[in-house]
Amino acid sequence: MTLEVLAPAKVTLSLRITGVRDDGYHLIDAEMTTVDLYDHLTLSDGDGLEVIEAGCGLPVPDGDQNLVSRALALVRRQAMVRIVKAIPAGVGLGGGSADAAAVLRWAAYGDPRGAAILGADVPFCLVGGRARVSGTGEVVEQRPFEERTITLLVPPLSCPTGEVYRRWDEMG
């Protein structure tokens, strides 16, 4: 059986870092919204991962480093997953998190707090829409839909989120 699933990108409309936990994770207060830019996932019987990259952004990790593989492990399922990337990696649009959340939805896993083990953006991507996000990303409070026009300009550079936070800490 084959199923196609869309994984919408997210945009962080506002972000405040409110603290740092003892384990180094940042506490945030943010507003996020999904946008109509999607990765396309095809899930079928089997086991494996194929990624067709968008052609810009960072290289997408494969194997156990890919959030889709980690999401499948979390829900103790297996599938052959083909991802056609439209969301560039490493530009802050949550592409990997959106892909993992799409797999969680496919597996009928609906616990945002549990999804946080995969990454800070995964809980929001699981819920989607528009929300206030806090904690380390695991607290997602839905907000009413607001019609907005957002223009995304993606420069030919990228930066892993962890590196952004490390530099933020260095700036004090």
N, C-alpha and C positions, 0 to 999 in steps of 0.2 A: 504494500500500500504506500502511495506517495502523497505527501501533503506539502503545499506551499504556504509559507508563513512570512509576513512582512515584519521587519524590525525597524521601527521609526527612530530617526536621530532625535537627540534632545539638545536644547539650547539652555544654558544657564543664564537667566535674565539678571539675576543679582546674586552676589556671593559675599558673605562675611565670614571670616575665620574667627570663631569665638573662643578658641582655646586649643590646647594640645593635650591629649591624654598621655599618661606615663609610658604607654607603648609606642608613642610617636604618631599615632593617628590624629588627624586634625578634626576638630569639632567645627561644624559649619552651620550657617543659617542661610539658606538659598531659596530662590524661586527658579523652578525649571519648567519647561514646557516641551512637549513633543512637536516636531515639525514634519512637513510632508516631504521628507527625504528618507528613503528606505533602502536597507539591505534586503535582498530577497533570499530566503532560505528554503531549500527543498529537502525535506526529511523523508527517507525511505527505509525499507528493511535493509539491514546490514550493519556495518560498523566501519566508520571512517570519516574523514573530513577533507573536503576539497574547497579551497578558497580561490575565487576569481577576483583579483584585486582591482580597486578603482583606478589604479595608475597614478595616484598621488598620495601623499602622506607617508607615514612610516610603514615598513613591511609588517604584514599581519603574521603573528606567531602561529606555529602549527603544533600539532600533537598536544601534550598535556599542558602546554603553556597557553593554549587558546581557551578563551572563556567558554566557548561552546562545549569543548571537551570537558571542562570542569563542571559546567552546568549539567551535562549528561551524567557525570559521576555523582553529583549531588542528588539527583533524582533516581539514581540507580537504574538508568535506562541506557539502551544503546540504539544507535541509528546511523545510517549513512547520511551525512549532512553536507550539502553543497551550498556554499554561500557566494552569492554574486554581490560584491561590495559596490555600493554607490556612496556610502559614507566614508570619507577619507579617514584613515587611522592617524591618531596623534594630533588632531586639531581641536579636541574638546567637544566633539559632537556625540560622544558616547557610543560609537559604532560597535565596539566589542561588547560593551554592556548591553546594548540593544539586542545583539545577536544572542547573548546568553539568556536574556529575559524572554526572547521569543521561544527558545527551547524550553524554558520553565513553563511558559503558558501552554505550549504543545503538550507537556507532560502533566498539565493540570496542577501545577505547583503554584500556590498563590500567597506564600508567606514572604512579604517584603523583608522582615527582620532576618529570616533565615537566608534570604538571597544575598544579604550583605556579606556573607562569607566569601562571595565571589568578587566583590568590589563595591566601592562606594556609590557608583551610579546604577548598579543593577537593580536595587529596590525601586528607584524611581522609574526606570525603564520597564520594570514589571508592571507597575501601576499605570504609568503613562498619563497623558492629558496635561494638566497644569497642576502644580503642587508646590507647597512649601516643604523643603527638605532640611532636616536637622540631624543632630547627633553626628555620627560619621557617615551619614547618608541613609541610615536604616529607618529613620522616622520620616514617613511620607504622609503629609496631610493634604488631601485633595482640595483643590480650589475650583471655583466655577470657571467654565470655559470663557475665554475672552478672544474675540476676533482680533487678530493682529497680522500685519504684514511684516515679515522679517526677511531682510536681504542678507544672505550669507556670502561673504567674500572669503575665499579660502586661499591665502597666499601660498606660494610654493615652499613652505617650510612647515615643520611640525615639531612638537615637543611632548614627550611622555608626561602625563599628569604628575607622576611622582617627582620628576625633575622640577616641575613648576613649584610644588610645595616645598621641596628642599631649598630652592632659591628664595622663596618667600621667607623661610625661616632664617636664612643667612642675612636677609635685609633687615631682620629684627622687627 
